[in-house]
Amino acid sequence: MSEQAKIILDIRGEDEYIAGHIPGSINIGLQELSYALNDVEPDDKILLVCRTGRRAGQVKMLLEEEGYHKVEVLAGGIEAYKGEIAKGE
């Protein structure tokens, strides 16, 4: 992760999130995505997390179409993440 993201969205299922996630991330389903972005400005940095990066890449394209300019995907997803992992909700 380069610079600090304003919001880290973990788009995996709830069970996957509870098993291990980046501290401070928010578990959000695709149906709730627009709600999660209510307080996020188009120029705020957003980091998307999924298991491998594939789903997050698809969501990145959707967000860019909606005008969000600083969207990144965690390369390799949570499987490749080497930082601290939190468990539980």
PDB file of N, CA, C and O in Angstrom, chain B, residues numbered from 101:
ATOM      1  N   MET B 101       0.863  -1.179   0.000  1.00  0.00           N
ATOM      2  CA  MET B 101       0.000   0.000   0.000  1.00  0.00           C
ATOM      3  C   MET B 101       0.901   1.231   0.000  1.00  0.00           C
ATOM      4  O   MET B 101       1.747   1.381   0.881  1.00  0.00           O
ATOM      5  N   SER B 102       0.726   2.095  -0.965  1.00  0.00           N
ATOM      6  CA  SER B 102       1.578   3.258  -1.069  1.00  0.00           C
ATOM      7  C   SER B 102       1.250   4.277   0.014  1.00  0.00           C
ATOM      8  O   SER B 102       1.679   4.106   1.155  1.00  0.00           O
ATOM      9  N   GLU B 103       0.521   5.309  -0.299  1.00  0.00           N
ATOM     10  CA  GLU B 103       0.147   6.281   0.719  1.00  0.00           C
ATOM     11  C   GLU B 103      -1.113   5.825   1.451  1.00  0.00           C
ATOM     12  O   GLU B 103      -1.818   4.926   0.992  1.00  0.00           O
ATOM     13  N   GLN B 104      -1.383   6.443   2.574  1.00  0.00           N
ATOM     14  CA  GLN B 104      -2.505   6.043   3.414  1.00  0.00           C
ATOM     15  C   GLN B 104      -3.847   6.268   2.719  1.00  0.00           C
ATOM     16  O   GLN B 104      -4.120   7.360   2.219  1.00  0.00           O
ATOM     17  N   ALA B 105      -4.668   5.248   2.692  1.00  0.00           N
ATOM     18  CA  ALA B 105      -6.003   5.363   2.109  1.00  0.00           C
ATOM     19  C   ALA B 105      -6.956   5.972   3.127  1.00  0.00           C
ATOM     20  O   ALA B 105      -6.836   5.720   4.326  1.00  0.00           O
ATOM     21  N   LYS B 106      -7.900   6.770   2.651  1.00  0.00           N
ATOM     22  CA  LYS B 106      -8.934   7.309   3.537  1.00  0.00           C
ATOM     23  C   LYS B 106      -9.866   6.188   3.973  1.00  0.00           C
ATOM     24  O   LYS B 106     -10.334   6.155   5.112  1.00  0.00           O
ATOM     25  N   ILE B 107     -10.126   5.272   3.046  1.00  0.00           N
ATOM     26  CA  ILE B 107     -11.050   4.187   3.342  1.00  0.00           C
ATOM     27  C   ILE B 107     -10.524   2.898   2.708  1.00  0.00           C
ATOM     28  O   ILE B 107     -10.099   2.886   1.553  1.00  0.00           O
ATOM     29  N   ILE B 108     -10.563   1.823   3.480  1.00  0.00           N
ATOM     30  CA  ILE B 108     -10.183   0.503   2.988  1.00  0.00           C
ATOM     31  C   ILE B 108     -11.449  -0.335   2.966  1.00  0.00           C
ATOM     32  O   ILE B 108     -12.039  -0.619   4.008  1.00  0.00           O
ATOM     33  N   LEU B 109     -11.858  -0.724   1.772  1.00  0.00           N
ATOM     34  CA  LEU B 109     -13.076  -1.515   1.610  1.00  0.00           C
ATOM     35  C   LEU B 109     -12.713  -2.954   1.302  1.00  0.00           C
ATOM     36  O   LEU B 109     -12.061  -3.244   0.299  1.00  0.00           O
ATOM     37  N   ASP B 110     -13.142  -3.850   2.173  1.00  0.00           N
ATOM     38  CA  ASP B 110     -12.937  -5.287   1.990  1.00  0.00           C
ATOM     39  C   ASP B 110     -14.235  -5.840   1.418  1.00  0.00           C
ATOM     40  O   ASP B 110     -15.259  -5.876   2.100  1.00  0.00           O
ATOM     41  N   ILE B 111     -14.183  -6.267   0.174  1.00  0.00           N
ATOM     42  CA  ILE B 111     -15.415  -6.672  -0.514  1.00  0.00           C
ATOM     43  C   ILE B 111     -15.629  -8.182  -0.491  1.00  0.00           C
ATOM     44  O   ILE B 111     -16.450  -8.706  -1.244  1.00  0.00           O
ATOM     45  N   ARG B 112     -14.895  -8.879   0.369  1.00  0.00           N
ATOM     46  CA  ARG B 112     -15.098 -10.326   0.505  1.00  0.00           C
ATOM     47  C   ARG B 112     -16.351 -10.598   1.333  1.00  0.00           C
ATOM     48  O   ARG B 112     -16.940  -9.681   1.905  1.00  0.00           O
ATOM     49  N   GLY B 113     -16.747 -11.857   1.388  1.00  0.00           N
ATOM     50  CA  GLY B 113     -17.885 -12.254   2.206  1.00  0.00           C
ATOM     51  C   GLY B 113     -17.578 -12.065   3.690  1.00  0.00           C
ATOM     52  O   GLY B 113     -16.417 -11.999   4.095  1.00  0.00           O
ATOM     53  N   GLU B 114     -18.628 -11.980   4.484  1.00  0.00           N
ATOM     54  CA  GLU B 114     -18.486 -11.737   5.916  1.00  0.00           C
ATOM     55  C   GLU B 114     -17.631 -12.804   6.607  1.00  0.00           C
ATOM     56  O   GLU B 114     -16.798 -12.470   7.449  1.00  0.00           O
ATOM     57  N   ASP B 115     -17.825 -14.074   6.264  1.00  0.00           N
ATOM     58  CA  ASP B 115     -17.044 -15.143   6.884  1.00  0.00           C
ATOM     59  C   ASP B 115     -15.557 -14.985   6.591  1.00  0.00           C
ATOM     60  O   ASP B 115     -14.721 -15.175   7.474  1.00  0.00           O
ATOM     61  N   GLU B 116     -15.228 -14.634   5.338  1.00  0.00           N
ATOM     62  CA  GLU B 116     -13.826 -14.417   4.972  1.00  0.00           C
ATOM     63  C   GLU B 116     -13.244 -13.237   5.751  1.00  0.00           C
ATOM     64  O   GLU B 116     -12.109 -13.298   6.224  1.00  0.00           O
ATOM     65  N   TYR B 117     -14.018 -12.177   5.878  1.00  0.00           N
ATOM     66  CA  TYR B 117     -13.575 -10.981   6.595  1.00  0.00           C
ATOM     67  C   TYR B 117     -13.292 -11.306   8.055  1.00  0.00           C
ATOM     68  O   TYR B 117     -12.252 -10.916   8.586  1.00  0.00           O
ATOM     69  N   ILE B 118     -14.202 -12.012   8.705  1.00  0.00           N
ATOM     70  CA  ILE B 118     -14.038 -12.362  10.122  1.00  0.00           C
ATOM     71  C   ILE B 118     -12.807 -13.231  10.329  1.00  0.00           C
ATOM     72  O   ILE B 118     -12.134 -13.119  11.353  1.00  0.00           O
ATOM     73  N   ALA B 119     -12.509 -14.097   9.365  1.00  0.00           N
ATOM     74  CA  ALA B 119     -11.348 -14.991   9.477  1.00  0.00           C
ATOM     75  C   ALA B 119     -10.024 -14.225   9.441  1.00  0.00           C
ATOM     76  O   ALA B 119      -9.025 -14.711   9.972  1.00  0.00           O
ATOM     77  N   GLY B 120      -9.995 -13.040   8.828  1.00  0.00           N
ATOM     78  CA  GLY B 120      -8.782 -12.241   8.789  1.00  0.00           C
ATOM     79  C   GLY B 120      -8.903 -11.080   7.829  1.00  0.00           C
ATOM     80  O   GLY B 120      -9.254 -11.255   6.663  1.00  0.00           O
ATOM     81  N   HIS B 121      -8.606  -9.870   8.338  1.00  0.00           N
ATOM     82  CA  HIS B 121      -8.741  -8.668   7.524  1.00  0.00           C
ATOM     83  C   HIS B 121      -7.721  -7.615   7.951  1.00  0.00           C
ATOM     84  O   HIS B 121      -7.096  -7.734   9.004  1.00  0.00           O
ATOM     85  N   ILE B 122      -7.562  -6.599   7.135  1.00  0.00           N
ATOM     86  CA  ILE B 122      -6.681  -5.485   7.455  1.00  0.00           C
ATOM     87  C   ILE B 122      -7.349  -4.646   8.539  1.00  0.00           C
ATOM     88  O   ILE B 122      -8.507  -4.257   8.386  1.00  0.00           O
ATOM     89  N   PRO B 123      -6.634  -4.356   9.641  1.00  0.00           N
ATOM     90  CA  PRO B 123      -7.220  -3.517  10.691  1.00  0.00           C
ATOM     91  C   PRO B 123      -7.709  -2.175  10.119  1.00  0.00           C
ATOM     92  O   PRO B 123      -7.015  -1.536   9.328  1.00  0.00           O
ATOM     93  N   GLY B 124      -8.893  -1.772  10.526  1.00  0.00           N
ATOM     94  CA  GLY B 124      -9.474  -0.514  10.067  1.00  0.00           C
ATOM     95  C   GLY B 124     -10.258  -0.625   8.776  1.00  0.00           C
ATOM     96  O   GLY B 124     -10.891   0.341   8.349  1.00  0.00           O
ATOM     97  N   SER B 125     -10.225  -1.791   8.150  1.00  0.00           N
ATOM     98  CA  SER B 125     -10.981  -1.957   6.907  1.00  0.00           C
ATOM     99  C   SER B 125     -12.460  -2.146   7.217  1.00  0.00           C
ATOM    100  O   SER B 125     -12.841  -2.502   8.332  1.00  0.00           O
ATOM    101  N   ILE B 126     -13.272  -1.903   6.213  1.00  0.00           N
ATOM    102  CA  ILE B 126     -14.718  -2.030   6.342  1.00  0.00           C
ATOM    103  C   ILE B 126     -15.176  -3.140   5.408  1.00  0.00           C
ATOM    104  O   ILE B 126     -14.880  -3.124   4.213  1.00  0.00           O
ATOM    105  N   ASN B 127     -15.895  -4.093   5.959  1.00  0.00           N
ATOM    106  CA  ASN B 127     -16.435  -5.173   5.139  1.00  0.00           C
ATOM    107  C   ASN B 127     -17.741  -4.695   4.535  1.00  0.00           C
ATOM    108  O   ASN B 127     -18.680  -4.348   5.251  1.00  0.00           O
ATOM    109  N   ILE B 128     -17.792  -4.680   3.217  1.00  0.00           N
ATOM    110  CA  ILE B 128     -18.959  -4.145   2.546  1.00  0.00           C
ATOM    111  C   ILE B 128     -19.314  -5.020   1.344  1.00  0.00           C
ATOM    112  O   ILE B 128     -18.453  -5.375   0.538  1.00  0.00           O
ATOM    113  N   GLY B 129     -20.573  -5.352   1.247  1.00  0.00           N
ATOM    114  CA  GLY B 129     -21.045  -6.090   0.082  1.00  0.00           C
ATOM    115  C   GLY B 129     -21.235  -5.145  -1.083  1.00  0.00           C
ATOM    116  O   GLY B 129     -21.379  -3.938  -0.888  1.00  0.00           O
ATOM    117  N   LEU B 130     -21.237  -5.667  -2.270  1.00  0.00           N
ATOM    118  CA  LEU B 130     -21.382  -4.809  -3.444  1.00  0.00           C
ATOM    119  C   LEU B 130     -22.691  -4.039  -3.434  1.00  0.00           C
ATOM    120  O   LEU B 130     -22.764  -2.937  -3.979  1.00  0.00           O
ATOM    121  N   GLN B 131     -23.734  -4.605  -2.820  1.00  0.00           N
ATOM    122  CA  GLN B 131     -25.028  -3.926  -2.769  1.00  0.00           C
ATOM    123  C   GLN B 131     -24.964  -2.662  -1.897  1.00  0.00           C
ATOM    124  O   GLN B 131     -25.714  -1.713  -2.123  1.00  0.00           O
ATOM    125  N   GLU B 132     -24.083  -2.653  -0.917  1.00  0.00           N
ATOM    126  CA  GLU B 132     -23.972  -1.510  -0.005  1.00  0.00           C
ATOM    127  C   GLU B 132     -22.860  -0.549  -0.398  1.00  0.00           C
ATOM    128  O   GLU B 132     -22.586   0.401   0.336  1.00  0.00           O
ATOM    129  N   LEU B 133     -22.225  -0.769  -1.516  1.00  0.00           N
ATOM    130  CA  LEU B 133     -21.054   0.014  -1.901  1.00  0.00           C
ATOM    131  C   LEU B 133     -21.347   1.503  -1.989  1.00  0.00           C
ATOM    132  O   LEU B 133     -20.576   2.313  -1.473  1.00  0.00           O
ATOM    133  N   SER B 134     -22.434   1.875  -2.627  1.00  0.00           N
ATOM    134  CA  SER B 134     -22.737   3.305  -2.766  1.00  0.00           C
ATOM    135  C   SER B 134     -22.977   3.949  -1.403  1.00  0.00           C
ATOM    136  O   SER B 134     -22.606   5.105  -1.202  1.00  0.00           O
ATOM    137  N   TYR B 135     -23.582   3.233  -0.470  1.00  0.00           N
ATOM    138  CA  TYR B 135     -23.787   3.743   0.891  1.00  0.00           C
ATOM    139  C   TYR B 135     -22.443   3.981   1.582  1.00  0.00           C
ATOM    140  O   TYR B 135     -22.264   4.995   2.257  1.00  0.00           O
ATOM    141  N   ALA B 136     -21.514   3.064   1.418  1.00  0.00           N
ATOM    142  CA  ALA B 136     -20.195   3.175   2.060  1.00  0.00           C
ATOM    143  C   ALA B 136     -19.426   4.389   1.547  1.00  0.00           C
ATOM    144  O   ALA B 136     -18.545   4.901   2.238  1.00  0.00           O
ATOM    145  N   LEU B 137     -19.749   4.845   0.358  1.00  0.00           N
ATOM    146  CA  LEU B 137     -19.017   5.960  -0.249  1.00  0.00           C
ATOM    147  C   LEU B 137     -19.683   7.308  -0.029  1.00  0.00           C
ATOM    148  O   LEU B 137     -19.223   8.312  -0.574  1.00  0.00           O
ATOM    149  N   ASN B 138     -20.758   7.358   0.756  1.00  0.00           N
ATOM    150  CA  ASN B 138     -21.463   8.626   0.994  1.00  0.00           C
ATOM    151  C   ASN B 138     -20.551   9.733   1.499  1.00  0.00           C
ATOM    152  O   ASN B 138     -20.695  10.883   1.084  1.00  0.00           O
ATOM    153  N   ASP B 139     -19.610   9.407   2.392  1.00  0.00           N
ATOM    154  CA  ASP B 139     -18.736  10.415   2.991  1.00  0.00           C
ATOM    155  C   ASP B 139     -17.363  10.466   2.336  1.00  0.00           C
ATOM    156  O   ASP B 139     -16.442  11.080   2.875  1.00  0.00           O
ATOM    157  N   VAL B 140     -17.219   9.838   1.196  1.00  0.00           N
ATOM    158  CA  VAL B 140     -15.936   9.803   0.502  1.00  0.00           C
ATOM    159  C   VAL B 140     -16.002  10.719  -0.713  1.00  0.00           C
ATOM    160  O   VAL B 140     -16.916  10.627  -1.532  1.00  0.00           O
ATOM    161  N   GLU B 141     -15.015  11.604  -0.812  1.00  0.00           N
ATOM    162  CA  GLU B 141     -14.937  12.521  -1.949  1.00  0.00           C
ATOM    163  C   GLU B 141     -14.263  11.826  -3.140  1.00  0.00           C
ATOM    164  O   GLU B 141     -13.485  10.893  -2.943  1.00  0.00           O
ATOM    165  N   PRO B 142     -14.547  12.262  -4.354  1.00  0.00           N
ATOM    166  CA  PRO B 142     -13.956  11.639  -5.543  1.00  0.00           C
ATOM    167  C   PRO B 142     -12.425  11.625  -5.546  1.00  0.00           C
ATOM    168  O   PRO B 142     -11.818  10.767  -6.187  1.00  0.00           O
ATOM    169  N   ASP B 143     -11.797  12.562  -4.839  1.00  0.00           N
ATOM    170  CA  ASP B 143     -10.333  12.600  -4.812  1.00  0.00           C
ATOM    171  C   ASP B 143      -9.728  11.934  -3.579  1.00  0.00           C
ATOM    172  O   ASP B 143      -8.509  11.952  -3.412  1.00  0.00           O
ATOM    173  N   ASP B 144     -10.558  11.344  -2.706  1.00  0.00           N
ATOM    174  CA  ASP B 144     -10.044  10.597  -1.560  1.00  0.00           C
ATOM    175  C   ASP B 144      -9.496   9.258  -2.047  1.00  0.00           C
ATOM    176  O   ASP B 144     -10.007   8.671  -3.001  1.00  0.00           O
ATOM    177  N   LYS B 145      -8.464   8.797  -1.384  1.00  0.00           N
ATOM    178  CA  LYS B 145      -7.862   7.527  -1.774  1.00  0.00           C
ATOM    179  C   LYS B 145      -8.669   6.365  -1.192  1.00  0.00           C
ATOM    180  O   LYS B 145      -8.980   6.342  -0.001  1.00  0.00           O
ATOM    181  N   ILE B 146      -8.999   5.408  -2.049  1.00  0.00           N
ATOM    182  CA  ILE B 146      -9.758   4.216  -1.671  1.00  0.00           C
ATOM    183  C   ILE B 146      -8.911   2.999  -1.994  1.00  0.00           C
ATOM    184  O   ILE B 146      -8.373   2.881  -3.095  1.00  0.00           O
ATOM    185  N   LEU B 147      -8.793   2.097  -1.033  1.00  0.00           N
ATOM    186  CA  LEU B 147      -8.105   0.829  -1.265  1.00  0.00           C
ATOM    187  C   LEU B 147      -9.142  -0.283  -1.225  1.00  0.00           C
ATOM    188  O   LEU B 147      -9.892  -0.408  -0.257  1.00  0.00           O
ATOM    189  N   LEU B 148      -9.181  -1.086  -2.276  1.00  0.00           N
ATOM    190  CA  LEU B 148     -10.115  -2.206  -2.366  1.00  0.00           C
ATOM    191  C   LEU B 148      -9.375  -3.513  -2.093  1.00  0.00           C
ATOM    192  O   LEU B 148      -8.277  -3.741  -2.598  1.00  0.00           O
ATOM    193  N   VAL B 149     -10.002  -4.362  -1.282  1.00  0.00           N
ATOM    194  CA  VAL B 149      -9.401  -5.640  -0.900  1.00  0.00           C
ATOM    195  C   VAL B 149     -10.389  -6.766  -1.182  1.00  0.00           C
ATOM    196  O   VAL B 149     -11.569  -6.673  -0.845  1.00  0.00           O
ATOM    197  N   CYS B 150      -9.889  -7.828  -1.804  1.00  0.00           N
ATOM    198  CA  CYS B 150     -10.641  -9.071  -1.930  1.00  0.00           C
ATOM    199  C   CYS B 150      -9.649 -10.209  -1.687  1.00  0.00           C
ATOM    200  O   CYS B 150      -8.559  -9.967  -1.167  1.00  0.00           O
ATOM    201  N   ARG B 151      -9.993 -11.415  -2.042  1.00  0.00           N
ATOM    202  CA  ARG B 151      -9.097 -12.541  -1.753  1.00  0.00           C
ATOM    203  C   ARG B 151      -7.849 -12.509  -2.626  1.00  0.00           C
ATOM    204  O   ARG B 151      -6.739 -12.667  -2.119  1.00  0.00           O
ATOM    205  N   THR B 152      -8.015 -12.305  -3.934  1.00  0.00           N
ATOM    206  CA  THR B 152      -6.871 -12.357  -4.846  1.00  0.00           C
ATOM    207  C   THR B 152      -6.639 -11.072  -5.634  1.00  0.00           C
ATOM    208  O   THR B 152      -5.590 -10.925  -6.261  1.00  0.00           O
ATOM    209  N   GLY B 153      -7.581 -10.145  -5.619  1.00  0.00           N
ATOM    210  CA  GLY B 153      -7.479  -8.906  -6.374  1.00  0.00           C
ATOM    211  C   GLY B 153      -8.382  -8.853  -7.591  1.00  0.00           C
ATOM    212  O   GLY B 153      -8.573  -7.787  -8.175  1.00  0.00           O
ATOM    213  N   ARG B 154      -8.935  -9.983  -7.977  1.00  0.00           N
ATOM    214  CA  ARG B 154      -9.772 -10.032  -9.181  1.00  0.00           C
ATOM    215  C   ARG B 154     -11.079  -9.249  -9.005  1.00  0.00           C
ATOM    216  O   ARG B 154     -11.387  -8.369  -9.808  1.00  0.00           O
ATOM    217  N   ARG B 155     -11.840  -9.566  -7.962  1.00  0.00           N
ATOM    218  CA  ARG B 155     -13.118  -8.854  -7.730  1.00  0.00           C
ATOM    219  C   ARG B 155     -12.864  -7.372  -7.502  1.00  0.00           C
ATOM    220  O   ARG B 155     -13.600  -6.521  -8.001  1.00  0.00           O
ATOM    221  N   ALA B 156     -11.813  -7.073  -6.743  1.00  0.00           N
ATOM    222  CA  ALA B 156     -11.487  -5.672  -6.454  1.00  0.00           C
ATOM    223  C   ALA B 156     -11.169  -4.914  -7.743  1.00  0.00           C
ATOM    224  O   ALA B 156     -11.509  -3.737  -7.864  1.00  0.00           O
ATOM    225  N   GLY B 157     -10.530  -5.566  -8.692  1.00  0.00           N
ATOM    226  CA  GLY B 157     -10.238  -4.931  -9.970  1.00  0.00           C
ATOM    227  C   GLY B 157     -11.499  -4.564 -10.730  1.00  0.00           C
ATOM    228  O   GLY B 157     -11.563  -3.518 -11.375  1.00  0.00           O
ATOM    229  N   GLN B 158     -12.490  -5.419 -10.653  1.00  0.00           N
ATOM    230  CA  GLN B 158     -13.765  -5.132 -11.312  1.00  0.00           C
ATOM    231  C   GLN B 158     -14.474  -3.959 -10.634  1.00  0.00           C
ATOM    232  O   GLN B 158     -15.044  -3.097 -11.303  1.00  0.00           O
ATOM    233  N   VAL B 159     -14.432  -3.938  -9.292  1.00  0.00           N
ATOM    234  CA  VAL B 159     -15.061  -2.842  -8.552  1.00  0.00           C
ATOM    235  C   VAL B 159     -14.322  -1.537  -8.821  1.00  0.00           C
ATOM    236  O   VAL B 159     -14.947  -0.480  -8.901  1.00  0.00           O
ATOM    237  N   LYS B 160     -13.016  -1.599  -8.960  1.00  0.00           N
ATOM    238  CA  LYS B 160     -12.237  -0.396  -9.273  1.00  0.00           C
ATOM    239  C   LYS B 160     -12.738   0.252 -10.552  1.00  0.00           C
ATOM    240  O   LYS B 160     -12.907   1.470 -10.605  1.00  0.00           O
ATOM    241  N   MET B 161     -12.977  -0.543 -11.572  1.00  0.00           N
ATOM    242  CA  MET B 161     -13.477   0.010 -12.839  1.00  0.00           C
ATOM    243  C   MET B 161     -14.830   0.694 -12.647  1.00  0.00           C
ATOM    244  O   MET B 161     -15.077   1.761 -13.210  1.00  0.00           O
ATOM    245  N   LEU B 162     -15.701   0.079 -11.852  1.00  0.00           N
ATOM    246  CA  LEU B 162     -17.021   0.679 -11.579  1.00  0.00           C
ATOM    247  C   LEU B 162     -16.878   2.017 -10.861  1.00  0.00           C
ATOM    248  O   LEU B 162     -17.548   2.989 -11.209  1.00  0.00           O
ATOM    249  N   LEU B 163     -16.000   2.065  -9.857  1.00  0.00           N
ATOM    250  CA  LEU B 163     -15.810   3.303  -9.094  1.00  0.00           C
ATOM    251  C   LEU B 163     -15.203   4.398  -9.966  1.00  0.00           C
ATOM    252  O   LEU B 163     -15.585   5.563  -9.856  1.00  0.00           O
ATOM    253  N   GLU B 164     -14.272   4.035 -10.821  1.00  0.00           N
ATOM    254  CA  GLU B 164     -13.686   5.032 -11.718  1.00  0.00           C
ATOM    255  C   GLU B 164     -14.740   5.593 -12.666  1.00  0.00           C
ATOM    256  O   GLU B 164     -14.712   6.781 -12.989  1.00  0.00           O
ATOM    257  N   GLU B 165     -15.660   4.759 -13.110  1.00  0.00           N
ATOM    258  CA  GLU B 165     -16.759   5.234 -13.961  1.00  0.00           C
ATOM    259  C   GLU B 165     -17.666   6.201 -13.202  1.00  0.00           C
ATOM    260  O   GLU B 165     -18.294   7.072 -13.803  1.00  0.00           O
ATOM    261  N   GLU B 166     -17.730   6.042 -11.874  1.00  0.00           N
ATOM    262  CA  GLU B 166     -18.545   6.924 -11.032  1.00  0.00           C
ATOM    263  C   GLU B 166     -17.799   8.195 -10.636  1.00  0.00           C
ATOM    264  O   GLU B 166     -18.356   9.038  -9.933  1.00  0.00           O
ATOM    265  N   GLY B 167     -16.548   8.346 -11.076  1.00  0.00           N
ATOM    266  CA  GLY B 167     -15.808   9.581 -10.825  1.00  0.00           C
ATOM    267  C   GLY B 167     -14.795   9.527  -9.697  1.00  0.00           C
ATOM    268  O   GLY B 167     -14.218  10.557  -9.350  1.00  0.00           O
ATOM    269  N   TYR B 168     -14.563   8.378  -9.123  1.00  0.00           N
ATOM    270  CA  TYR B 168     -13.535   8.257  -8.083  1.00  0.00           C
ATOM    271  C   TYR B 168     -12.189   8.062  -8.778  1.00  0.00           C
ATOM    272  O   TYR B 168     -12.010   7.128  -9.560  1.00  0.00           O
ATOM    273  N   HIS B 169     -11.237   8.965  -8.479  1.00  0.00           N
ATOM    274  CA  HIS B 169      -9.995   9.026  -9.232  1.00  0.00           C
ATOM    275  C   HIS B 169      -8.810   8.340  -8.574  1.00  0.00           C
ATOM    276  O   HIS B 169      -7.808   8.062  -9.234  1.00  0.00           O
ATOM    277  N   LYS B 170      -8.913   8.068  -7.291  1.00  0.00           N
ATOM    278  CA  LYS B 170      -7.767   7.504  -6.572  1.00  0.00           C
ATOM    279  C   LYS B 170      -8.131   6.153  -5.955  1.00  0.00           C
ATOM    280  O   LYS B 170      -8.085   5.983  -4.737  1.00  0.00           O
ATOM    281  N   VAL B 171      -8.483   5.219  -6.792  1.00  0.00           N
ATOM    282  CA  VAL B 171      -8.879   3.885  -6.354  1.00  0.00           C
ATOM    283  C   VAL B 171      -7.728   2.929  -6.651  1.00  0.00           C
ATOM    284  O   VAL B 171      -7.221   2.876  -7.771  1.00  0.00           O
ATOM    285  N   GLU B 172      -7.328   2.179  -5.637  1.00  0.00           N
ATOM    286  CA  GLU B 172      -6.285   1.178  -5.823  1.00  0.00           C
ATOM    287  C   GLU B 172      -6.803  -0.177  -5.372  1.00  0.00           C
ATOM    288  O   GLU B 172      -7.720  -0.279  -4.557  1.00  0.00           O
ATOM    289  N   VAL B 173      -6.193  -1.205  -5.920  1.00  0.00           N
ATOM    290  CA  VAL B 173      -6.498  -2.583  -5.549  1.00  0.00           C
ATOM    291  C   VAL B 173      -5.291  -3.142  -4.827  1.00  0.00           C
ATOM    292  O   VAL B 173      -4.159  -2.956  -5.274  1.00  0.00           O
ATOM    293  N   LEU B 174      -5.515  -3.829  -3.712  1.00  0.00           N
ATOM    294  CA  LEU B 174      -4.412  -4.487  -3.012  1.00  0.00           C
ATOM    295  C   LEU B 174      -3.889  -5.603  -3.915  1.00  0.00           C
ATOM    296  O   LEU B 174      -4.578  -6.597  -4.139  1.00  0.00           O
ATOM    297  N   ALA B 175      -2.679  -5.438  -4.428  1.00  0.00           N
ATOM    298  CA  ALA B 175      -2.098  -6.401  -5.375  1.00  0.00           C
ATOM    299  C   ALA B 175      -2.033  -7.790  -4.754  1.00  0.00           C
ATOM    300  O   ALA B 175      -1.467  -7.973  -3.676  1.00  0.00           O
ATOM    301  N   GLY B 176      -2.612  -8.754  -5.434  1.00  0.00           N
ATOM    302  CA  GLY B 176      -2.614 -10.130  -4.941  1.00  0.00           C
ATOM    303  C   GLY B 176      -3.653 -10.397  -3.869  1.00  0.00           C
ATOM    304  O   GLY B 176      -3.777 -11.523  -3.388  1.00  0.00           O
ATOM    305  N   GLY B 177      -4.401  -9.365  -3.490  1.00  0.00           N
ATOM    306  CA  GLY B 177      -5.455  -9.517  -2.493  1.00  0.00           C
ATOM    307  C   GLY B 177      -4.927  -9.826  -1.105  1.00  0.00           C
ATOM    308  O   GLY B 177      -3.731  -9.715  -0.836  1.00  0.00           O
ATOM    309  N   ILE B 178      -5.836 -10.212  -0.236  1.00  0.00           N
ATOM    310  CA  ILE B 178      -5.483 -10.505   1.153  1.00  0.00           C
ATOM    311  C   ILE B 178      -4.528 -11.696   1.229  1.00  0.00           C
ATOM    312  O   ILE B 178      -3.758 -11.818   2.181  1.00  0.00           O
ATOM    313  N   GLU B 179      -4.579 -12.570   0.228  1.00  0.00           N
ATOM    314  CA  GLU B 179      -3.677 -13.721   0.211  1.00  0.00           C
ATOM    315  C   GLU B 179      -2.212 -13.299   0.126  1.00  0.00           C
ATOM    316  O   GLU B 179      -1.338 -13.997   0.639  1.00  0.00           O
ATOM    317  N   ALA B 180      -1.938 -12.169  -0.514  1.00  0.00           N
ATOM    318  CA  ALA B 180      -0.566 -11.702  -0.682  1.00  0.00           C
ATOM    319  C   ALA B 180      -0.167 -10.654   0.358  1.00  0.00           C
ATOM    320  O   ALA B 180       1.000 -10.267   0.420  1.00  0.00           O
ATOM    321  N   TYR B 181      -1.097 -10.198   1.160  1.00  0.00           N
ATOM    322  CA  TYR B 181      -0.849  -9.131   2.126  1.00  0.00           C
ATOM    323  C   TYR B 181       0.091  -9.609   3.225  1.00  0.00           C
ATOM    324  O   TYR B 181      -0.113 -10.679   3.798  1.00  0.00           O
ATOM    325  N   LYS B 182       1.125  -8.816   3.521  1.00  0.00           N
ATOM    326  CA  LYS B 182       2.138  -9.196   4.511  1.00  0.00           C
ATOM    327  C   LYS B 182       2.034  -8.408   5.819  1.00  0.00           C
ATOM    328  O   LYS B 182       2.818  -8.633   6.741  1.00  0.00           O
ATOM    329  N   GLY B 183       1.082  -7.495   5.902  1.00  0.00           N
ATOM    330  CA  GLY B 183       0.952  -6.661   7.093  1.00  0.00           C
ATOM    331  C   GLY B 183       0.138  -7.326   8.191  1.00  0.00           C
ATOM    332  O   GLY B 183      -0.158  -8.520   8.145  1.00  0.00           O
ATOM    333  N   GLU B 184      -0.213  -6.514   9.177  1.00  0.00           N
ATOM    334  CA  GLU B 184      -0.988  -6.983  10.330  1.00  0.00           C
ATOM    335  C   GLU B 184      -2.373  -7.448   9.887  1.00  0.00           C
ATOM    336  O   GLU B 184      -3.001  -6.835   9.023  1.00  0.00           O
ATOM    337  N   ILE B 185      -2.833  -8.531  10.487  1.00  0.00           N
ATOM    338  CA  ILE B 185      -4.164  -9.084  10.204  1.00  0.00           C
ATOM    339  C   ILE B 185      -4.963  -9.102  11.504  1.00  0.00           C
ATOM    340  O   ILE B 185      -4.483  -9.562  12.540  1.00  0.00           O
ATOM    341  N   ALA B 186      -6.194  -8.592  11.427  1.00  0.00           N
ATOM    342  CA  ALA B 186      -7.117  -8.656  12.564  1.00  0.00           C
ATOM    343  C   ALA B 186      -8.123  -9.766  12.297  1.00  0.00           C
ATOM    344  O   ALA B 186      -8.422 -10.093  11.148  1.00  0.00           O
ATOM    345  N   LYS B 187      -8.637 -10.335  13.375  1.00  0.00           N
ATOM    346  CA  LYS B 187      -9.664 -11.379  13.241  1.00  0.00           C
ATOM    347  C   LYS B 187     -10.908 -10.948  13.994  1.00  0.00           C
ATOM    348  O   LYS B 187     -10.835 -10.147  14.926  1.00  0.00           O
ATOM    349  N   GLY B 188     -12.039 -11.476  13.590  1.00  0.00           N
ATOM    350  CA  GLY B 188     -13.311 -11.099  14.199  1.00  0.00           C
ATOM    351  C   GLY B 188     -13.944  -9.967  13.421  1.00  0.00           C
ATOM    352  O   GLY B 188     -13.515  -9.633  12.316  1.00  0.00           O
ATOM    353  N   GLU B 189     -14.971  -9.382  14.012  1.00  0.00           N
ATOM    354  CA  GLU B 189     -15.710  -8.316  13.310  1.00  0.00           C
ATOM    355  C   GLU B 189     -15.034  -6.993  13.393  1.00  0.00           C
ATOM    356  O   GLU B 189     -15.537  -6.008  12.851  1.00  0.00           O
TER     357      GLU B 189
END
